Amino acid sequence: MYLSDMLEDVQFVVDAEGNKKAVQIDFSLWEAILSFIEKHEEDAGEELLNIPGLAEAIEQSRQRMKSRI
């Protein structure tokens, strides 16, 4: 499956003027993104993890996934 196929179900949250403010994705896609980041974390470096809120979201997801085991 190509990235473009996976991103077909991305939904945008917009404000009253129609400006994109947030993105909603299927949880299975989020898990795939986390897996990709974990596999390529060294290559991604600080640049990717400096995206506001991403590091926290990743850690929260890791904790939820661990609690399921």
Buried (B, 14 or more C-beta within 10 A) or exposed (E): EEEEEBEEEEEEEEEEEEEEEEEEBEEEBBEBBBEEBEEEEEEEEEEBEEEEEEEEEBEEBEEEEEEEE
